[in-house]
Structure formats: structure tokens, C-alpha cells
Amino acid sequence: MAAYRGLRRRQGELVERDAQALMGRHGSSAYYNARQLADDERQGRLVEIDRPSGHWSKVRRRIGALTGLKGRTDSTTRRLGE
């Protein structure tokens, strides 16, 4: 059980580092970039050996929580859904 908790903690730290890196690199576009990475991962266009499955969705959610952009959709994506 302790090994599982350690793994979860390390994965959480990786999510935090990637979220901070995207925000530092892309500023206000970080949420959009994380969403693209999450979509690419979900559709099989992005496979990373050093990131667990679903990692970029967690990063997107973390950036959303930090920036207040949770669940926000840009106008182009909104129009595509109409």
C-alpha cells in the first residue's frame, strides 16, 4: 500500500511540474495547449513512455484549477459543436 501511495504522490508531482512548465512557457495559452495534448493522448496521437495514461487530462484540470479556466471552451471549439 505504501508503494502505491508513493507512486500516486510522484504522479501528482509530475502533473504539477508539467502544469507549471506549460504555464511558464505558454502563459495564457497553457490551458489550450494542455487540452490539445490531452486530446492527442486520448485519440492515440501522443504516446509518452515517461507519462502515465491520462496524464495530460490531469495537467489540463490542474491548469484550469490554477487559472480559473476550468471547463472553458474557446469560441472556435464552441462553434464546431453547434
Secondary structure, 3 states (H helix, E strand, C coil): CHHHHHHHHHHHHHHHHHHHHHHHHHHHHHHHHHHHHHHHHHCCCCCCCCCCCCHHHHHHHHHHHHHCCCCCCCHHHHHHHC
